[in-house]
Amino acid sequence: MFFAGLVLSIVPWLLAPSTISSFVVLYSTFGVRVPAATQLLIDHPEGLLALPLFVLGVWCYPGWRDRRGKASLSAGFVALALGYLLIVTLLYWPTFSRLS
């Protein structure tokens, strides 16, 4: 279950290049200046590789020795959801900030 949790936590990093490239083209076509957080994601998507550290931390937590497989799998799902939410939020941020 630990390996499955790690794989789940890596999925946002695997999805990021294809998603980010389309937004880069969109924003450059319209000449939109993106916020610093969005630019950081565009320039360094490898920062998403920190998500597996969360799964590793859950696996190594001493209080969960008897159930660390299930805990690391759950942490993988949480890392997947939070990573995807982070990507979507940061990439759509310039779009919504222009509305107000």
Secondary structure per residue as TSV (DSSP state, phi and psi in degrees):
chain	resnum	aa	ss	phi	psi
A	1	M	-	360.0	-27.3
A	2	F	H	-62.5	-45.2
A	3	F	H	-63.0	-39.9
A	4	A	H	-63.8	-39.3
A	5	G	H	-63.4	-40.1
A	6	L	H	-64.9	-42.6
A	7	V	H	-63.2	-43.1
A	8	L	H	-61.7	-37.7
A	9	S	H	-74.5	-16.5
A	10	I	H	-88.6	-17.1
A	11	V	H	-55.3	-43.1
A	12	P	H	-59.1	-36.8
A	13	W	H	-67.5	-34.5
A	14	L	H	-71.5	-32.9
A	15	L	H	-81.8	-22.6
A	16	A	H	-60.0	-46.6
A	17	P	H	-58.7	-43.7
A	18	S	H	-70.3	-35.5
A	19	T	H	-72.6	-45.5
A	20	I	H	-65.2	-40.5
A	21	S	H	-61.5	-38.0
A	22	S	H	-67.9	-35.2
A	23	F	H	-73.0	-33.8
A	24	V	H	-62.6	-44.0
A	25	V	H	-62.8	-44.3
A	26	L	H	-60.5	-49.3
A	27	Y	H	-70.2	-34.2
A	28	S	H	-72.0	-32.8
A	29	T	H	-64.2	-42.3
A	30	F	H	-87.7	-6.1
A	31	G	T	69.8	31.6
A	32	V	-	-82.6	132.9
A	33	R	-	-87.4	123.9
A	34	V	-	-93.1	151.5
A	35	P	-	-63.8	163.7
A	36	A	H	-61.2	-39.4
A	37	A	H	-65.3	-40.3
A	38	T	H	-67.4	-40.3
A	39	Q	H	-64.5	-35.9
A	40	L	H	-63.6	-42.1
A	41	L	H	-65.5	-40.4
A	42	I	H	-65.1	-43.4
A	43	D	H	-76.4	-32.5
A	44	H	-	-134.5	68.9
A	45	P	G	-68.8	-13.3
A	46	E	G	-68.1	-9.9
A	47	G	G	-62.9	-22.4
A	48	L	G	-68.9	-13.6
A	49	L	G	-72.0	-2.9
A	50	A	G	-77.1	-17.0
A	51	L	H	-60.9	-38.3
A	52	P	H	-62.8	-20.3
A	53	L	H	-64.9	-30.7
A	54	F	H	-63.3	-43.9
A	55	V	H	-65.0	-41.8
A	56	L	H	-63.1	-39.6
A	57	G	H	-64.1	-39.5
A	58	V	H	-66.1	-39.8
A	59	W	H	-63.2	-39.0
A	60	C	H	-87.1	-6.4
A	61	Y	-	-61.1	123.5
A	62	P	G	-66.0	-24.9
A	63	G	G	-76.8	-10.4
A	64	W	G	-115.8	31.5
A	65	R	G	-59.1	-38.4
A	66	D	G	-79.9	-19.8
A	67	R	G	-130.5	29.6
A	68	R	H	-71.6	-21.8
A	69	G	H	-65.5	-49.9
A	70	K	H	-66.0	-37.6
A	71	A	H	-66.6	-40.2
A	72	S	H	-71.4	-32.6
A	73	L	H	-66.4	-42.7
A	74	S	H	-63.5	-40.3
A	75	A	H	-64.4	-33.9
A	76	G	H	-64.2	-42.3
A	77	F	H	-63.8	-41.1
A	78	V	H	-65.2	-43.1
A	79	A	H	-64.3	-38.5
A	80	L	H	-61.6	-48.7
A	81	A	H	-65.2	-45.9
A	82	L	H	-68.5	-37.8
A	83	G	H	-64.7	-44.0
A	84	Y	H	-65.6	-41.8
A	85	L	H	-62.5	-39.5
A	86	L	H	-63.4	-44.6
A	87	I	H	-61.7	-49.7
A	88	V	H	-63.6	-44.1
A	89	T	H	-62.8	-47.1
A	90	L	H	-69.2	-34.3
A	91	L	H	-76.7	-31.0
A	92	Y	H	-89.1	-9.5
A	93	W	H	-55.5	-46.4
A	94	P	H	-62.4	-30.8
A	95	T	H	-67.3	-47.4
A	96	F	H	-77.6	-26.6
A	97	S	H	-72.7	-20.0
A	98	R	T	-80.0	-16.6
A	99	L	T	-77.4	-27.8
A	100	S	-	-94.1	360.0
